[in-house]
Amino acid sequence: MQSSGGDAEAPGCGLRVLVVGGGIAGLGAAQRLCRHPAFPHLRVLEATARAGGRIRSERSFGGVVEVGAHWIHGPSQGNPVFQLAAKYGLLGEKELSAENQLVETGGHVGLPSVSYASSGGSVSLELVAEMANLFYSLIDQTREFLHVAETPVPSVGEYLKKELSQHAARWTEDEGTRKLKLAILNSFFNLECCVSGTHSMDLVALAPFGEYTVLPGLDCTFPGGYQGLPDHIVASLPQDVMTFNKPVKTVHWNGSFQEAVSPGETFPVLVECEDGTCFPAHHVVLTVPLGFLKERLDTFFEPPLPTEKAEAIRKVGFGTNNKIFLEFAEPFWEPGCQHIQVVWEDASPLQDAAPAMRDAWFRKLIGFLVLPSFPSAHVLCGFIAGLESEFMETLSDAEVLQALTHVLRRATAQSSEQTSCRRVAGVPANGGISVLRKPPAPGAQGRAAVVLAQCPVHQGLLQLRGRGQHWRRHRPAGSAPPRGRREAPVAVSLVLGSYP
């Protein structure tokens, strides 16, 4: 097979490198490669019309809305995204302050500003704080099994439920209070499912759960939108590096490919795009999402990947997170409210209930974040993960609006006028977060992820651990940029190491 020649590179000395994927991982790799004189011919192939991948800020509701990545988790000097955002002037004084960088959160989400029972009425924030302390103390315990020879149970969920059942057996309150405690704990399970990008914590392996390094710093957002970060990185690249609207069909590797403009020169890799254009290269750095690889594994590589790599891609779990935006003419929440929690009183993490998805999908919501006030709108952002999240994607906006309006009206016990939502915008994840699944046998925890993250498939084909492919413990969508940026040098060093 030869290059089509339509977009052939100008002939000349030097290694030719292609980066497939214009998300933050691909941009980080491209930025580093551009700084090295060994790579004068670099091109980034992006399937869509924009750069940023899961980072996507839009003008909506009269302001900036983060459709994708939301926060910088652990914004401190050890975080490369924080460093870049500071360098490009994308953060405010509060986010850059030394005080903000020193806050130790333990990687846990903050407490809600207000908590409502699903049947109506407020839930004591003191009780919520008590259950949060219990839940997060157990989450911290799950991180202590990283280097043990054998875990007491296979999954994080099983460990949490085992410990919680022992705590619950010692509670001395009346039955109603005990049930409410379990319902609150169930809400924290839902929250951790969003954090871990999984349908159930029973699916997350216990042994590798402590691999994620928690950085100090109070999670922060970009005042002007997260999109500013990839935009600045793109602006730092040479003008002809980015190629948009070039979805890749097949990566042909371990071959000997030629092109008309470079007679006598052969390339080990040829990237074939959906429009028929072909790009030969000495090295290809793949930064596509794990979900894409799972869907296209059988046709995306020619020849197929080695068995151990293909099996690793199949075995590493992949969860789905979604956002739901609700717009109100007037807020029903108090000034200063940042996070609204809804507790389903009949739910318990110690009971396996499986109501019909259509009647109960919204019970998986972790609650609603209150977005900064816009000039003419008041907006809540709900987060939801797992199978319920995927089911929500099948519903119309009208169905989502009807369900959530009913939930809020009943929980807040306020009039229809006060909780009248005038617009809903569901945001499909179009991707998700990787999960180290509960292993089928003891001792197998994380094995697939480690195999995926080890040495490259071939000298000319490098797989960068970007979105959904980082083999350490994952975090929500907002942490995709730190993972991609941090892992980019790994792939780049492999390329550089091939040609010292």
HUDA-V162308 format. One record per residue. N is the residue number from 0. PSI is psi in whole degrees, 0 to 359 (999 if undefined). NEAR is the number of other C-alpha atoms within 8 Angstrom. Layout:
{{N:PSI:NEAR} {N:PSI:NEAR}}
This chain:
{{0:138:4} {1:161:8} {2:145:14} {3:337:11} {4:350:10} {5:318:5} {6:40:8} {7:148:10} {8:152:5} {9:136:5} {10:151:6} {11:168:4} {12:155:4} {13:155:8} {14:142:11} {15:123:11} {16:134:13} {17:136:12} {18:121:16} {19:112:14} {20:123:13} {21:30:17} {22:187:13} {23:328:14} {24:313:18} {25:320:18} {26:320:14} {27:319:12} {28:316:14} {29:318:12} {30:318:11} {31:319:10} {32:321:10} {33:335:12} {34:353:6} {35:130:7} {36:346:6} {37:351:7} {38:73:12} {39:342:9} {40:99:9} {41:139:13} {42:139:11} {43:124:15} {44:116:16} {45:131:16} {46:333:11} {47:187:9} {48:6:7} {49:159:8} {50:157:11} {51:336:13} {52:240:10} {53:351:9} {54:119:15} {55:106:12} {56:136:12} {57:153:8} {58:113:8} {59:157:7} {60:20:11} {61:12:9} {62:193:8} {63:127:11} {64:133:10} {65:103:12} {66:328:11} {67:241:11} {68:142:13} {69:312:10} {70:164:10} {71:115:12} {72:129:11} {73:55:13} {74:91:18} {75:181:12} {76:339:8} {77:358:6} {78:115:11} {79:330:10} {80:321:11} {81:318:11} {82:316:10} {83:315:9} {84:321:11} {85:317:10} {86:320:7} {87:3:8} {88:36:7} {89:357:12} {90:157:11} {91:180:8} {92:320:6} {93:315:6} {94:329:10} {95:352:10} {96:149:8} {97:325:6} {98:316:6} {99:324:12} {100:341:15} {101:353:10} {102:129:9} {103:111:8} {104:347:9} {105:10:6} {106:11:7} {107:147:6} {108:143:5} {109:165:4} {110:155:8} {111:156:9} {112:328:9} {113:145:11} {114:130:14} {115:144:14} {116:145:13} {117:333:12} {118:357:8} {119:144:10} {120:161:10} {121:151:9} {122:136:10} {123:124:7} {124:333:8} {125:320:6} {126:321:9} {127:316:13} {128:322:9} {129:315:8} {130:327:11} {131:317:11} {132:319:8} {133:311:8} {134:313:10} {135:332:9} {136:324:8} {137:323:10} {138:317:9} {139:323:8} {140:324:8} {141:338:12} {142:354:13} {143:1:8} {144:14:13} {145:317:10} {146:16:6} {147:153:7} {148:325:5} {149:134:6} {150:154:9} {151:328:5} {152:160:8} {153:324:13} {154:161:14} {155:316:15} {156:317:11} {157:321:11} {158:313:13} {159:315:10} {160:324:10} {161:314:8} {162:319:9} {163:323:8} {164:325:9} {165:320:8} {166:315:8} {167:328:8} {168:341:6} {169:358:6} {170:140:7} {171:2:4} {172:174:6} {173:166:6} {174:321:6} {175:318:6} {176:321:8} {177:318:11} {178:322:11} {179:321:9} {180:315:11} {181:323:12} {182:319:15} {183:317:13} {184:324:13} {185:324:11} {186:323:12} {187:330:11} {188:315:10} {189:320:12} {190:316:9} {191:330:9} {192:321:14} {193:315:15} {194:319:9} {195:358:11} {196:47:19} {197:159:16} {198:322:12} {199:144:9} {200:346:13} {201:342:10} {202:357:13} {203:124:15} {204:140:16} {205:316:16} {206:314:15} {207:5:14} {208:335:14} {209:10:12} {210:341:9} {211:131:8} {212:119:5} {213:122:7} {214:150:12} {215:165:13} {216:139:14} {217:121:13} {218:135:9} {219:166:9} {220:172:10} {221:117:9} {222:323:7} {223:4:7} {224:139:11} {225:331:14} {226:336:10} {227:331:9} {228:303:11} {229:328:14} {230:319:10} {231:323:9} {232:316:11} {233:318:10} {234:336:8} {235:348:7} {236:154:10} {237:150:7} {238:328:6} {239:12:6} {240:317:9} {241:132:10} {242:114:10} {243:166:10} {244:43:9} {245:69:12} {246:134:10} {247:136:12} {248:310:9} {249:141:11} {250:111:12} {251:121:12} {252:168:12} {253:40:9} {254:199:8} {255:94:8} {256:151:13} {257:166:14} {258:153:14} {259:325:8} {260:351:8} {261:68:8} {262:137:7} {263:344:5} {264:136:7} {265:153:8} {266:139:12} {267:345:14} {268:143:18} {269:123:14} {270:119:13} {271:126:13} {272:165:12} {273:331:9} {274:6:5} {275:347:7} {276:140:12} {277:140:13} {278:110:11} {279:152:13} {280:156:15} {281:326:11} {282:142:15} {283:127:13} {284:115:14} {285:127:12} {286:28:16} {287:156:10} {288:153:11} {289:322:12} {290:321:10} {291:316:9} {292:320:11} {293:317:9} {294:323:6} {295:12:8} {296:320:9} {297:342:6} {298:349:8} {299:333:11} {300:136:12} {301:114:10} {302:169:7} {303:157:8} {304:156:9} {305:149:7} {306:316:6} {307:326:7} {308:316:11} {309:317:10} {310:323:9} {311:317:12} {312:320:13} {313:325:8} {314:329:8} {315:126:12} {316:161:9} {317:112:13} {318:170:13} {319:131:16} {320:144:16} {321:155:12} {322:147:13} {323:123:11} {324:129:12} {325:127:14} {326:135:13} {327:144:13} {328:322:10} {329:145:7} {330:141:9} {331:354:6} {332:160:5} {333:154:6} {334:139:4} {335:351:4} {336:133:10} {337:331:9} {338:122:12} {339:124:14} {340:141:12} {341:123:12} {342:123:11} {343:110:12} {344:337:11} {345:8:6} {346:150:9} {347:135:10} {348:347:11} {349:0:7} {350:137:6} {351:95:5} {352:140:4} {353:70:5} {354:163:6} {355:134:6} {356:318:9} {357:329:5} {358:351:6} {359:7:9} {360:323:11} {361:346:8} {362:348:6} {363:350:10} {364:139:10} {365:355:14} {366:202:10} {367:132:11} {368:139:10} {369:114:11} {370:156:9} {371:144:5} {372:135:7} {373:159:9} {374:321:6} {375:15:7} {376:156:12} {377:123:12} {378:135:13} {379:146:11} {380:116:12} {381:147:13} {382:140:13} {383:143:13} {384:167:19} {385:200:15} {386:327:8} {387:324:13} {388:317:13} {389:324:10} {390:320:10} {391:327:9} {392:338:9} {393:350:6} {394:155:8} {395:162:7} {396:324:9} {397:321:7} {398:319:8} {399:316:11} {400:315:12} {401:315:8} {402:313:9} {403:328:9} {404:318:11} {405:317:8} {406:312:9} {407:320:10} {408:319:12} {409:317:11} {410:318:13} {411:348:10} {412:37:9} {413:165:8} {414:162:7} {415:329:7} {416:321:5} {417:330:9} {418:33:13} {419:110:9} {420:123:11} {421:350:8} {422:145:8} {423:144:13} {424:107:8} {425:137:10} {426:101:9} {427:144:8} {428:330:10} {429:36:4} {430:215:8} {431:207:13} {432:139:17} {433:151:14} {434:131:14} {435:100:14} {436:156:12} {437:128:12} {438:153:11} {439:342:5} {440:150:5} {441:142:8} {442:356:7} {443:3:8} {444:130:14} {445:359:13} {446:315:7} {447:319:12} {448:321:13} {449:318:9} {450:318:10} {451:328:10} {452:350:10} {453:205:6} {454:154:4} {455:159:8} {456:320:10} {457:155:7} {458:328:9} {459:356:12} {460:109:13} {461:136:14} {462:110:10} {463:137:12} {464:76:15} {465:228:16} {466:119:14} {467:7:14} {468:5:11} {469:129:13} {470:358:10} {471:178:7} {472:142:12} {473:171:14} {474:184:11} {475:180:11} {476:327:12} {477:345:12} {478:3:13} {479:316:15} {480:315:11} {481:319:10} {482:312:13} {483:315:15} {484:322:14} {485:323:9} {486:341:13} {487:313:15} {488:335:10} {489:309:9} {490:319:13} {491:319:11} {492:328:8} {493:319:9} {494:312:10} {495:325:9} {496:337:7} {497:331:7} {498:80:5} {499:999:4}}
